[in-house]
Amino acid sequence: MSGNSPQQLREQRTPMYRNIVRWLWLLVGLGILAFVLTFVILSFSDLPDTAELENPKSELASQVYASDGSVLGRYFIENRVPVEFDELSPFIEQALVATEDERYYQHSGIDFKALARAIVKTGVMGDKSAGGASTITQQLAKLLFTGKPGSGVERLVQKLKEWIIAVRLERKYTKEEIIKMYLNKFSFLYDSHGIKAASETYFGKSQRDLTIEEAAMLVGMLKNPALYNPKRFPERAKRRRSVVLKQMMKNGIITQAEYDSLKTLPLDISKFKRKTHTQGLAQHFRSELAQELSKKILPGKDARKKADGTPYNIYKDGLKIYTTIDPIIQRHAEEAMFKHMAQLQDRFWKRWKAKKVSPWDYEDKEMTTPAELRYRKRKLQLMVRASDRYQRMYHRMVSQYEAALEDEIDGLRITADVLEWMLRDKYPSSVKGGRRALYRRAMKSEKWNDLKKAWIKFKREVEKKFDEKTKMKVFAYNEQMETDTIMSPLDSLKYHHLFMQIGSLAVDPKTGYIKAWIGGVNHKYFAYDHTRSNRQVGSTFKPFIYATAIAQQGVSPCLEVTDMQRTIFAHDRNFGLLEDWTPQNATGRYTNQKWRLRDALRKSINTISVFLMQQLGSVEPVIELLGNMGVDKDKIPHLPSICLGAADLSVFDMTGAYTTFANNGYYTKPIYITRVEDKNGVVIYTEEKKDHQALEEEPNYVMVEMLKYASGHMGLRSEIGGKTGTTNDYVDGWFMGITPSLVVGTWVGGEDRWVRFLTLRDGAGSRMAKPFCKDFISRLEKDKNADYNVNARFPRPKGDLSIGLDCNDFLNNDQGDDDENEDGSPQDSTFYEDPFG
């Protein structure tokens, strides 16, 4: 058998080997060339330009600051508040570098040593535990610009882009800035964007105060926050924390002994609390502030705009909003509110339980009209339609058919009311011929039949579901401000609508700063803010009548006027009435006795307010004074009945007006923002104090003395004055209180006028509103940390007064806490707290 020798075989195969080597080198060269070309092509692709690198997009939370610099709350889409590198906990930075990028301070965006290790161990040897090669800078590039990782070729291209961006970032920013940007950008779940929010969410503390093991847990989440979520997977998160701690030991940051001790510690997230917009103090205030900033202030001409000319966005642009709210005063106001309103609501439930009927069903033969009964039914219907449960059902069962018909019939817009009209083919008079024709044309469509069937089925389902009892949480006066119960959704809507509400402002009369803001009893269940809603003000309006008479005619509080029937006639051109007006007192009778003005104000005697209006000869002087006291004159009716409080004003209006009395005759506009800054600290909006004289000092001082007499000292150490007010049928209860340091305006009542007490003894302002003010001021007097001067006194004008005040013991008022005993019974035989009639 013949054959070639090994030598011959090698010689024969040498050309083939050379070709193989040549082709391999060619492939390597082509690979390198392709790699370089890919880099060049990607460099000119949709990578971020210089401007984007210098200003990477990130939605930042805006922070609302109280008057002492503490944070009241945030507005955000992403709960992110950036921190500077020098503010970072050293444990965070050390754990980050040790775990994610050991050679971070040596490379320029790409760690080639780690890359080689990853290619050999992970790519060639298949060792997935060997780790990746992404640097911190590359991870930042991914967060800022490349987004969610792809797969296969897409991920390879994405990775190359990240390398290019990382190198560019390293040229633009320092190492410290890159770490800061990365930790501020990363999302740690539960609306916790950035390290600051994450520290607050998981540990209830600032990131500066994190312990080593806490910092290690958060850094461990950077690898995969969902996988190492400490809420869902505590053991897995603890193991990951140990990996971080071991890396810190390996890099000499902690010792072996410290590592052994730290890795055994339990994972403590007992203070975990997910942040929302509405947590914390002054929730109604912050809700109103957000609307005011978004709709009025920032789009307005007085606020600076962004470089592109658009207004700033409080949910994205990281603004700093500095307010006048004093957290100590606010907390006392909220605690006093909770105590008073809980007691008031308890009394409300007891009174109606004794009646054995709900306010929803109550009918008074004299006062309850058919129109009011129809309104109650309509109100409940609208409440059902506005509920989340109804909206979800509607979207699931009706929306698709509604949209199909609207798409077919141009100009058609369907609502629940429209569906009912179309179903019956009967329309209210407000729906004119053109719209009726449109609806009838829609009813000829096949799609109308589909919608009609869906609507009828939906209504049956709504009726069934809203009458079906189920487990739910409802509002309650307890520590959690809610309780678990079993109730039908319909009964839940009725139940919540029967809670008495409150609106109150506490304003510094000298600066106009709003120190406390109470918009309702609870923001979660009752988001509507009652400080700006217009309600009838009752006898709290009477001081404006008295002040006008004192200022213009120099009348003395000692002037005696007979309580008798008084009529303003229709033919009196000064008042322009269409028919005679003869108001009554609350008692329905007249004493025919003489009353000094100071006592008439205290007892709210209607006929004497009418006498003063007649003496003034017109409503115009009163309206003019109100205008000077900051009230929109268009809100005041040009009718003499305003002397009894027949005007609809807000707590905001009334509290602002009463700053005049507390500030020596100078009206001070209530304000709640001092300035707004952008994320860089540039001021984009400021609000300055605005004040002017509305009353001369002497008549103002006389009015203050009358208010002091009217309110009694209320058992307080502060010098205090004020006036209660109650409206027809005990619907609204008011108390306007003034001290030299604070004006407290308070309204209490139901959201609808039929949600009320049925007697003056329960529904008077002296029972509904005044006790809150008394408790609130008492709390401030006892708190040495509160910015409240209990020893402040109202100034007396220099020299002799031209208006007489020396009627008996007027200036030495020892009458106590006005005209009621603690149980609400009057000290004399007649209860004078007076609705305006």
C-alpha positions in Angstrom: 0.0 0.0 0.0 1.5 3.3 -1.1 0.9 6.6 0.7 2.2 10.1 1.3 4.5 10.7 4.2 3.5 13.2 6.9 5.9 15.7 5.5 4.4 15.4 2.1 0.9 15.8 3.5 1.9 19.0 5.3 3.4 20.4 2.2 0.3 19.5 0.2 -1.9 21.2 2.8 0.2 24.3 3.4 -1.5 26.4 0.6 -4.9 25.5 2.1 -3.7 26.6 5.6 -2.4 29.8 4.2 -5.7 30.5 2.5 -7.6 29.8 5.7 -5.3 32.1 7.6 -5.5 34.7 4.9 -9.3 34.5 5.0 -9.4 34.6 8.7 -7.2 37.8 8.7 -9.4 39.2 6.0 -12.5 38.5 8.1 -10.9 40.0 11.2 -10.0 43.0 9.1 -13.4 43.3 7.7 -14.9 42.9 11.1 -12.7 45.7 12.5 -13.6 47.8 9.4 -17.3 47.0 9.9 -17.0 47.9 13.5 -15.3 51.2 12.7 -17.8 51.9 10.0 -20.7 51.1 12.3 -19.2 53.5 14.9 -18.9 56.2 12.2 -22.4 55.6 10.9 -23.9 55.6 14.4 -22.0 58.8 15.2 -24.0 60.5 12.5 -27.3 58.8 13.4 -30.0 59.9 15.8 -27.7 60.3 18.7 -28.2 63.2 21.1 -26.6 66.5 20.0 -24.6 68.8 22.1 -27.6 70.7 23.4 -29.3 67.4 24.5 -26.2 66.2 26.2 -25.9 69.5 28.1 -29.6 69.5 29.0 -30.8 65.9 29.2 -34.5 65.7 29.6 -35.8 64.6 33.0 -39.2 65.3 34.6 -38.5 66.9 38.0 -41.0 67.2 40.9 -41.7 70.7 42.1 -41.5 71.3 45.8 -43.8 73.4 47.9 -42.1 75.1 50.9 -43.7 76.3 54.1 -42.7 79.6 55.7 -40.0 77.9 57.8 -38.4 76.3 54.8 -39.7 72.8 55.4 -41.3 70.9 52.5 -45.1 70.8 52.6 -45.4 68.6 49.5 -44.6 68.0 45.9 -46.2 68.1 42.5 -45.0 65.4 40.1 -45.6 63.0 37.3 -42.3 61.4 38.4 -41.5 61.9 42.1 -38.0 63.2 41.4 -36.1 65.8 43.4 -32.4 66.1 42.3 -29.6 66.2 44.8 -26.1 67.5 44.2 -23.0 65.2 44.5 -21.8 66.9 47.6 -25.2 66.3 49.2 -25.0 62.6 48.6 -24.4 60.1 51.4 -20.8 58.8 51.0 -22.2 55.3 51.5 -24.2 55.6 48.3 -21.3 56.8 46.2 -19.0 54.1 47.6 -21.4 51.3 47.2 -22.3 52.4 43.7 -18.7 52.5 42.4 -17.7 49.3 44.3 -20.6 47.3 42.9 -21.3 48.8 39.4 -18.0 50.1 38.1 -14.8 49.5 40.2 -12.6 51.4 37.7 -15.0 54.2 37.3 -12.5 56.9 38.1 -9.9 55.5 35.7 -11.8 55.0 32.4 -13.3 57.5 30.0 -16.8 55.9 29.6 -15.8 52.4 28.4 -14.0 49.9 30.6 -12.0 47.8 28.1 -10.7 45.5 30.8 -14.2 44.7 32.0 -15.3 44.4 28.3 -12.6 41.8 27.5 -13.6 39.8 30.6 -17.2 39.9 29.6 -16.5 38.8 26.1 -14.3 35.9 27.2 -16.2 34.7 30.2 -19.8 35.5 29.2 -19.6 35.4 25.5 -17.1 32.5 24.9 -17.3 30.5 28.1 -21.0 31.1 28.8 -20.4 32.1 32.4 -23.4 34.5 33.0 -22.3 35.1 36.6 -19.2 36.9 35.3 -21.2 40.1 35.0 -21.5 42.7 32.3 -19.2 45.5 31.2 -21.5 48.5 31.3 -20.0 51.4 33.1 -22.0 53.9 35.2 -21.7 56.3 32.3 -23.1 53.8 29.9 -25.9 53.1 32.2 -26.7 56.8 32.4 -26.6 56.9 28.6 -29.2 54.1 28.5 -31.4 55.9 31.1 -31.2 59.3 29.3 -31.2 58.4 25.6 -31.5 54.8 24.5 -34.3 53.6 26.6 -35.6 50.0 27.1 -33.0 47.4 26.0 -33.8 45.5 22.8 -32.6 42.0 21.8 -30.2 40.5 19.3 -28.9 42.9 16.7 -31.1 45.7 18.0 -29.4 45.4 21.4 -25.9 45.3 19.8 -26.6 48.5 17.9 -28.1 50.0 21.1 -25.0 49.0 23.0 -22.7 50.7 20.5 -24.8 53.9 20.7 -24.4 53.8 24.5 -20.6 53.6 24.2 -20.5 56.6 21.9 -22.9 58.6 24.2 -20.9 57.5 27.2 -17.7 58.9 25.7 -19.4 62.1 24.9 -20.9 62.4 28.4 -17.4 61.9 29.9 -16.2 64.9 27.8 -19.1 67.1 28.9 -19.4 66.2 32.6 -17.1 65.5 35.5 -17.2 62.0 37.2 -19.1 63.5 40.1 -21.7 65.1 37.9 -22.3 61.8 36.1 -22.9 59.9 39.3 -25.3 62.7 40.4 -27.2 62.5 37.2 -27.4 58.7 37.3 -28.7 58.5 40.8 -31.2 61.3 40.2 -32.5 59.7 37.0 -32.9 56.1 38.1 -36.4 54.8 39.1 -36.6 52.8 42.2 -40.3 51.8 41.8 -43.4 53.1 43.7 -43.2 56.6 42.2 -39.7 57.0 43.6 -37.6 58.6 40.9 -34.0 59.3 42.0 -32.1 58.5 45.2 -33.8 61.2 47.3 -37.3 60.0 46.7 -36.2 56.3 47.1 -34.7 57.0 50.5 -37.9 58.7 51.7 -40.1 56.0 50.3 -38.3 52.9 51.6 -36.8 54.3 54.8 -38.7 57.4 55.6 -35.5 59.5 55.8 -33.2 61.7 53.8 -30.6 59.9 51.7 -27.9 61.8 53.7 -29.0 59.9 56.8 -28.9 56.4 55.3 -26.9 53.7 57.1 -24.4 51.5 55.1 -26.8 48.6 54.9 -29.7 50.9 53.7 -27.5 52.4 51.1 -26.4 48.9 50.0 -30.0 47.8 49.5 -30.8 50.8 47.3 -27.6 50.4 45.2 -28.5 46.7 44.9 -31.8 47.6 43.3 -29.9 49.4 40.4 -29.2 46.0 38.8 -32.9 45.3 38.4 -35.4 47.1 40.6 -38.3 44.8 39.8 -36.2 41.6 40.5 -34.8 43.0 43.8 -37.9 44.8 45.0 -37.6 44.6 48.8 -41.4 44.8 49.2 -42.2 41.8 47.0 -39.0 39.8 47.3 -37.3 40.7 50.7 -35.0 37.6 50.8 -33.8 38.2 47.2 -33.2 41.9 48.0 -31.3 40.9 51.1 -29.0 38.6 49.1 -28.4 41.3 46.6 -27.6 43.7 49.5 -25.0 41.2 50.7 -23.4 41.2 47.2 -23.0 45.0 47.4 -21.6 44.8 50.9 -19.1 42.2 49.8 -18.0 44.4 46.9 -17.5 47.2 49.4 -15.4 44.9 51.6 -13.4 43.8 48.5 -12.6 47.5 47.7 -11.5 48.3 51.2 -14.5 50.4 52.2 -15.6 48.2 55.0 -13.7 45.5 57.0 -14.4 41.8 57.0 -15.8 42.2 60.5 -18.1 44.9 59.4 -19.3 42.9 56.5 -19.9 39.8 58.6 -22.0 42.0 61.0 -23.9 44.0 58.3 -24.9 41.0 56.1 -26.8 39.4 59.0 -29.0 42.5 59.7 -32.6 42.2 58.8 -34.0 44.1 55.9 -35.9 46.9 57.7 -38.3 48.8 55.5 -40.9 49.2 58.3 -41.1 53.0 57.5 -42.0 52.3 53.8 -44.6 54.8 52.6 -45.4 55.6 49.0 -45.5 59.3 48.3 -48.6 60.9 46.8 -49.5 64.5 46.0 -52.0 64.7 48.8 -50.1 63.5 51.9 -49.1 65.7 54.7 -50.3 69.1 55.9 -52.5 71.6 54.1 -53.8 69.2 51.4 -56.6 71.4 50.2 -54.3 74.4 50.1 -51.8 72.5 47.9 -54.5 71.3 45.6 -55.8 74.9 45.2 -52.2 76.1 44.8 -51.6 73.7 42.0 -54.7 74.9 40.1 -53.8 78.5 40.7 -50.2 78.1 39.5 -51.1 76.0 36.4 -54.2 77.9 35.2 -53.5 81.5 36.3 -50.1 82.5 37.7 -47.6 80.7 35.5 -49.4 81.3 32.2 -50.0 84.9 33.3 -48.1 88.0 32.2 -46.4 88.4 35.7 -44.5 85.1 35.5 -41.3 84.5 33.5 -41.6 81.9 30.8 -39.2 79.2 29.6 -36.7 79.9 26.8 -39.2 78.6 24.2 -41.8 81.1 25.5 -44.1 78.4 27.1 -45.1 78.6 30.8 -43.4 76.4 33.3 -45.1 73.1 34.3 -45.3 72.4 38.0 -45.4 68.6 37.4 -42.2 68.4 35.2 -40.0 71.4 35.7 -38.7 71.1 39.2 -39.9 74.4 40.5 -39.5 75.7 44.1 -42.6 77.3 45.4 -42.3 79.3 48.5 -45.5 79.8 50.5 -46.7 81.7 53.6 -48.2 78.6 55.3 -46.8 78.2 58.8 -46.6 74.4 59.5 -47.0 74.9 63.3 -50.1 77.1 62.9 -51.4 74.9 60.2 -51.1 71.8 62.4 -52.9 73.5 65.2 -55.7 74.5 62.8 -56.1 71.0 61.5 -56.2 69.5 65.0 -58.7 72.0 66.2 -60.8 71.4 63.0 -60.7 67.6 63.6 -61.8 67.9 67.2 -64.6 70.5 66.5 -66.0 68.9 63.4 -66.0 65.4 64.9 -68.1 66.7 67.8 -70.4 68.7 65.4 -70.9 65.7 63.1 -71.8 63.5 66.1 -74.4 66.0 67.2 -75.7 66.1 63.6 -76.1 62.3 63.4 -77.9 62.3 66.8 -80.3 65.1 65.8 -81.3 63.4 62.6 -81.5 59.9 64.2 -84.0 61.4 66.7 -86.0 62.7 63.7 -86.1 59.1 62.3 -85.5 60.4 58.8 -82.5 61.2 56.6 -82.0 64.8 55.3 -82.2 63.2 51.9 -85.9 62.4 52.6 -86.9 65.1 55.0 -89.8 67.3 54.1 -90.8 70.4 55.9 -94.4 71.4 55.0 -93.5 75.1 55.1 -90.0 75.2 53.7 -89.4 72.1 51.5 -90.6 72.9 48.0 -91.2 70.4 45.1 -88.3 72.0 43.3 -86.0 71.2 46.2 -87.1 67.5 46.2 -86.5 67.3 42.5 -83.1 68.9 43.0 -82.1 66.3 45.6 -83.1 63.5 43.2 -81.1 65.1 40.4 -78.1 65.7 42.8 -78.0 62.0 43.6 -78.2 61.1 40.0 -75.3 63.3 39.1 -73.2 62.0 42.0 -73.8 58.4 40.8 -72.7 59.4 37.3 -69.6 61.2 38.6 -68.4 58.2 40.6 -65.5 56.1 39.5 -67.6 52.9 39.6 -70.1 54.3 37.2 -67.4 55.7 34.8 -65.7 52.3 34.7 -68.9 50.5 33.9 -69.9 53.1 31.3 -66.5 52.7 29.6 -66.8 48.9 29.5 -70.5 48.7 28.5 -71.4 51.8 26.5 -68.5 53.8 25.3 -67.7 51.8 22.1 -71.3 52.1 20.9 -71.4 55.8 21.7 -68.2 56.5 19.8 -69.4 54.5 16.8 -72.6 56.6 16.5 -70.7 59.9 17.1 -68.3 59.0 14.3 -71.1 58.4 11.9 -73.2 61.5 12.7 -71.1 64.6 12.3 -71.5 67.1 15.2 -73.2 64.6 17.5 -72.1 64.6 21.1 -73.8 62.2 23.5 -74.2 62.4 27.2 -76.3 60.4 29.7 -79.0 63.1 29.6 -79.0 63.1 25.8 -79.4 59.3 25.7 -82.5 59.6 28.0 -84.0 62.3 25.8 -83.4 60.3 22.7 -84.8 57.1 24.3 -88.1 58.9 25.1 -87.9 61.3 22.1 -88.8 64.1 24.5 -86.5 67.1 25.0 -86.3 70.0 27.4 -87.1 73.5 26.1 -83.4 74.4 26.1 -82.8 71.9 23.3 -83.7 73.8 20.1 -84.9 72.5 16.8 -81.5 72.1 15.1 -80.2 69.8 17.9 -83.5 67.9 18.1 -83.2 67.2 14.3 -79.6 66.0 14.8 -80.7 63.6 17.6 -83.6 62.3 15.5 -81.3 61.8 12.5 -79.0 59.8 14.7 -81.9 57.6 15.9 -82.4 56.4 12.3 -79.0 54.8 12.3 -78.4 51.1 12.9 -75.8 52.1 15.4 -78.4 53.8 17.4 -80.1 50.5 18.0 -76.8 49.0 19.3 -76.3 52.0 21.6 -79.9 51.9 22.8 -79.6 48.2 23.8 -76.3 48.8 25.5 -77.7 51.8 27.4 -80.7 50.0 28.7 -78.6 47.0 29.7 -76.1 49.4 31.4 -78.8 51.2 33.4 -80.1 47.9 34.7 -76.6 46.9 35.7 -76.0 50.2 37.4 -79.1 50.0 39.4 -78.2 46.5 40.5 -74.6 47.2 41.3 -75.2 50.5 43.2 -77.8 48.8 45.4 -75.6 45.8 46.1 -73.9 45.8 49.4 -70.1 45.4 49.3 -67.0 45.8 51.4 -65.6 49.3 51.2 -63.8 52.1 53.1 -65.7 55.2 54.0 -64.7 58.4 55.8 -64.8 58.4 59.6 -63.4 60.6 62.4 -60.7 58.3 63.6 -56.9 58.2 63.4 -57.0 56.8 59.9 -59.7 59.2 58.8 -61.6 56.2 57.4 -63.1 52.8 58.4 -64.0 49.5 56.8 -67.7 48.8 56.4 -70.3 46.9 54.3 -72.5 49.4 52.4 -74.0 49.8 49.0 -72.3 52.3 46.6 -75.5 54.3 46.6 -75.7 54.5 50.3 -72.0 55.4 50.4 -72.7 58.4 48.2 -75.6 59.5 50.4 -73.5 59.0 53.5 -70.6 61.1 52.5 -72.8 63.9 51.3 -74.2 64.4 54.8 -70.9 65.4 56.4 -70.7 69.0 57.6 -67.9 70.9 55.9 -65.6 73.7 56.9 -63.6 76.5 55.2 -61.2 78.6 57.3 -58.3 80.9 56.8 -55.9 82.3 59.3 -54.3 85.5 58.0 -51.6 87.8 59.5 -53.4 91.2 59.2 -50.1 93.2 58.9 -48.5 91.2 56.1 -51.5 89.5 54.5 -49.7 86.1 54.8 -52.1 83.2 55.0 -50.7 81.1 57.9 -53.3 78.3 57.9 -55.7 77.1 55.3 -58.5 74.6 56.0 -60.5 73.7 52.9 -62.6 70.9 54.2 -62.7 68.1 56.7 -60.6 65.6 54.6 -59.1 66.0 51.1 -59.2 62.3 50.2 -63.0 62.0 50.5 -64.0 65.7 50.1 -61.6 67.3 47.7 -63.8 70.4 47.1 -62.2 73.5 48.8 -64.7 75.7 50.7 -62.5 78.7 51.3 -63.4 80.1 47.8 -67.0 79.1 47.5 -69.6 81.8 47.9 -72.0 81.4 50.7 -74.5 83.7 52.4 -72.6 85.5 55.2 -75.4 86.3 57.7 -74.7 88.7 60.5 -70.9 88.7 59.9 -71.8 91.4 57.3 -73.3 93.7 59.9 -70.0 95.2 61.1 -69.6 96.7 57.6 -72.9 98.5 58.1 -71.9 99.7 61.5 -68.4 100.7 60.4 -69.8 102.8 57.5 -72.2 104.6 59.9 -69.4 105.2 62.4 -67.0 106.5 59.7 -69.5 108.7 57.9 -71.8 109.9 60.6 -69.7 109.5 63.7 -72.4 107.5 65.5 -71.4 106.2 68.9 -71.7 102.6 70.1 -73.6 104.2 73.0 -76.3 105.5 70.7 -79.7 104.1 71.7 -82.1 102.9 69.0 -85.5 101.4 69.5 -86.1 97.9 68.4 -89.3 98.3 66.4 -90.8 97.5 63.1 -89.0 99.4 60.3 -89.9 99.5 56.6 -88.0 100.7 53.6 -90.7 101.7 51.1 -90.9 100.8 47.5 -91.2 104.5 46.5 -87.8 105.4 48.2 -85.6 106.2 45.2 -82.4 105.7 47.2 -83.0 102.0 47.5 -85.1 101.3 44.4 -87.2 98.5 45.8 -90.2 97.2 43.8 -92.2 96.5 47.0 -92.0 97.5 50.6 -89.5 95.6 52.7 -90.2 95.0 56.5 -87.7 92.5 57.9 -88.2 90.8 61.2 -86.0 89.8 64.0 -85.1 86.1 64.4 -87.7 85.8 67.2 -90.4 87.1 64.9 -91.2 90.0 67.3 -90.0 93.4 68.4 -89.1 94.3 72.0 -90.0 98.0 71.4 -87.1 98.8 73.8 -84.1 101.0 73.3 -80.8 99.2 72.6 -77.3 100.7 72.5 -75.6 100.0 69.2 -72.9 97.9 70.9 -75.6 95.6 72.3 -77.6 95.5 69.1 -74.5 94.3 67.2 -73.8 91.7 69.9 -77.4 90.5 69.9 -77.7 90.8 66.0 -80.9 92.8 66.2 -82.1 93.1 62.6 -84.2 96.2 63.0 -81.3 98.3 64.2 -79.2 97.3 61.2 -82.1 98.5 59.1 -82.2 101.8 61.0 -78.5 102.3 60.2 -79.1 101.6 56.6 -81.9 104.1 56.5 -79.6 106.7 58.2 -77.0 106.1 55.5 -79.7 106.7 52.9 -78.3 104.3 50.3 -76.4 101.0 50.0 -73.6 102.7 48.0 -71.5 103.8 51.0 -71.4 100.3 52.3 -70.5 98.8 48.9 -67.8 101.4 48.5 -66.3 100.5 51.9 -66.4 96.8 50.9 -64.6 97.6 47.7 -61.9 99.3 49.7 -61.7 96.2 51.9 -60.8 94.0 48.9 -64.3 92.6 48.1 -65.4 92.6 44.5 -68.2 95.1 44.5 -70.0 93.2 41.8 -70.6 90.4 44.3 -72.6 92.8 46.6 -76.4 93.2 45.7 -77.5 96.8 45.5 -80.3 96.0 47.9 -80.9 97.1 51.5 -81.2 93.5 52.6 -77.4 93.3 52.6 -77.6 95.0 56.0 -78.8 91.6 57.3 -76.2 89.6 55.5 -78.0 88.8 52.2 -74.8 88.6 50.2 -72.9 85.6 48.9 -69.2 85.9 49.7 -66.3 83.5 50.3 -64.1 82.9 53.3 -61.4 84.5 51.3 -63.4 87.7 50.8 -64.5 87.9 54.4 -61.1 87.2 56.0 -59.4 89.7 53.7 -62.0 92.4 54.6 -61.6 91.8 58.3 -57.9 92.4 58.1 -58.9 96.0 57.9 -60.3 95.9 61.5 -57.3 94.0 62.9 -54.8 96.3 61.1 -55.7 99.7 62.3 -58.0 100.5 59.3 -55.6 99.2 56.6 -56.8 96.5 54.3 -54.1 93.9 53.5 -54.6 91.6 50.6 -54.3 87.9 51.7 -51.5 86.2 49.8 -50.1 82.6 50.0 -47.1 82.7 47.6 -44.0 84.7 48.2 -42.0 83.6 45.2 -41.5 80.8 42.7 -38.0 79.7 41.4 -37.0 77.5 38.6 -34.8 74.4 39.1 -31.7 76.6 39.0 -32.9 79.0 41.6 -33.9 81.8 39.2 -37.0 83.7 40.4 -39.8 83.4 37.9 -42.6 84.9 40.0 -43.0 87.0 43.1 -46.0 88.3 45.0 -45.6 91.5 47.1 -47.6 92.8 50.0 -50.5 95.0 48.9 -52.3 97.2 51.4 -54.1 100.6 51.7 -56.2 102.5 54.2 -59.9 101.6 54.0 -61.0 103.1 57.3 -59.6 106.0 59.3 -58.0 104.9 62.6 -60.6 106.3 65.0 -63.7 104.7 63.5 -61.7 101.5 63.0 -60.7 101.5 66.7 -64.4 102.1 67.7 -65.4 99.2 65.5 -62.7 96.9 67.0 -64.0 97.8 70.5 -67.5 96.8 69.4 -66.3 93.5 67.9 -64.5 92.8 71.2 -67.7 93.4 73.0 -69.7 91.3 70.5 -67.5 88.2 70.8 -66.7 88.4 74.5 -63.2 87.4 75.6 -64.0 83.8 74.9 -61.9 82.6 77.8 -58.7 83.5 75.9 -55.6 85.5 77.0 -55.4 87.2 73.5 -57.2 90.4 72.9 -59.9 89.2 70.6 -63.0 90.4 68.8 -65.4 88.9 66.3 -68.9 88.4 65.0 -71.0 85.3 64.4 -73.4 84.8 61.5 -76.2 82.4 60.7 -78.3 82.3 57.6 -81.9 81.3 56.9 -82.9 77.8 58.0 -79.5 77.5 59.8 -77.8 76.6 56.5 -74.5 78.5 57.1 -72.7 79.2 60.3 -69.9 81.8 60.4 -67.5 83.3 62.8 -65.1 86.1 61.9 -62.5 86.4 64.7 -59.8 89.1 64.9 -56.7 89.4 67.1 -53.7 91.8 66.6 -51.7 88.9 65.2 -54.2 86.8 63.3 -57.6 87.1 61.6 -59.5 83.8 61.5 -62.5 83.5 59.2 -64.5 80.4 59.4 -67.6 79.0 57.6 -69.3 75.7 58.5 -72.2 74.1 56.7 -73.4 71.3 54.4 -72.5 71.1 50.7 -76.2 71.6 50.0 -78.6 73.8 51.9 -80.8 70.9 53.0 -77.8 69.3 54.8 -78.3 71.3 57.9 -79.5 71.4 61.5 -83.1 72.1 62.1 -82.9 74.5 65.1 -81.1 77.7 65.8 -79.7 76.3 68.9 -77.7 73.7 66.9 -77.2 75.6 63.6 -76.1 79.0 64.9 -72.7 80.3 64.0 -71.9 80.5 67.7 -72.2 76.7 67.7 -71.1 75.7 64.2 -68.0 78.0 63.7 -67.0 79.9 66.8 -65.8 77.0 69.0 -63.3 76.1 66.3 -61.8 79.5 66.4 -61.7 79.5 70.2 -59.9 76.2 70.3 -57.5 77.1 67.5 -56.4 80.4 69.2 -56.2 78.6 72.6 -53.7 76.1 71.1 -51.6 78.8 69.7 -51.5 80.6 73.0 -50.2 77.5 74.7 -47.5 76.7 72.1 -44.3 78.6 72.7 -43.0 77.6 69.3 -45.9 79.1 67.5 -45.3 82.4 65.7 -48.2 84.0 67.6 -48.0 87.0 70.0 -50.5 86.4 72.8 -49.6 89.8 74.4 -50.2 91.9 71.2 -52.9 94.6 71.6 -54.9 96.6 69.1 -53.5 100.2 68.8 -55.5 103.1 70.2 -55.4 106.3 68.2 -53.4 109.1 69.8 -55.2 112.0 71.6 -58.8 112.2 72.6 -61.5 110.4 70.6 -64.3 112.4 68.9 -66.6 109.4 69.1 -68.0 108.6 72.6 -67.2 105.2 74.1 -67.8 105.7 77.8 -71.2 104.1 78.1 -71.1 102.3 81.5 -68.6 99.4 81.4 -68.2 99.2 77.6 -64.4 99.4 77.7 -64.2 97.0 80.6 -66.0 94.1 78.9 -66.4 91.3 81.4 -69.3 89.7 79.7 -67.5 86.4 79.2 -68.0 84.2 76.2 -70.8 86.1 74.4 -74.5 85.4 74.9 -74.4 81.6 75.2 -73.8 79.2 78.0 -71.7 76.1 77.2 -74.7 74.0 76.5 -75.9 76.5 73.9 -78.7 78.0 76.0 -79.0 81.8 76.1 -78.2 83.6 79.4 -81.5 85.5 79.1 -84.8 84.4 77.9 -84.3 85.2 74.2 -81.8 83.7 71.8 -80.6 86.5 69.6 -78.2 84.8 67.2 -79.9 86.0 64.1 -80.3 84.7 60.6 -80.7 87.6 58.1 -84.4 86.9 57.5 
